[in-house]
């Protein structure tokens, strides 16, 4: 249990590390951000496939096709529905271009809250994925999954600071919002761990569900973002490096 708590804190804390970097380097170039984010996407892709989906197949028994396929699609559909309810965070990355009306501060605060909610919504299933990994009992695989999620959280924490500061939000509040998004991931990790520990029969579906959420985030959010600023080639190779690095770690630790 101690290692689960430490990992939960590490996964959530990675967002804060990124936020601190974002405060220090307020004007991070798109090229650097895209390369780091794409590397993280590769790490998460390997974690989703090797640490979640393949174990789902292995634990699924005679019904692995039904369990794993339904689980992956259920995870993706769940995030898709969330995206329809909560606006994408990239829609609020250019807050300084918004026309302000009678109550500019209120409008800015409203946008920042949507911004924070969008990030939190995406962080919850990532935390659950880390917790489900530990619930499977394979600590090495679980650490790889958690490591991939933590790596993704660092650039995320970096890129959310600038828009919030530019919107007029104080540094104190900006850091608080970043901390809250990380806390959601900690909560998600504990939910995933306890849910699988209490009901082990749902493990194959839970693993596939968590893998589906990660695949959705990679395809719908991370890859489009890293290919939107003219750095497609570098982003592609960074993704490959991240994926292969995690593949090597998985084989060596396995």
Secondary structure, DSSP 8 states (H G I E B T S, - for coil): -HHHHHHHHHHHHHHHHHHHHHHH-SS--HHHHHHHHHHHHHHHHHHHIIIIIHHHHHHTGGGHHHHHHHHHHHHHHHHHHHHHHS--GGGGTTGGGS---S-HHHHHHHHHHHHHHHHHHHHHHHHHHHHHHHHTT-HHHHHHHHHHHHHHHHHHHHHHHHHHHHTT--HHHHHHHHHHHHHHHHHHHHHHHHHHHH-GGGHHHHHHHHHHHHHHHIIIIIHHHHTSSS-HHHHHHHHHHHHHHHHHHHHHH-
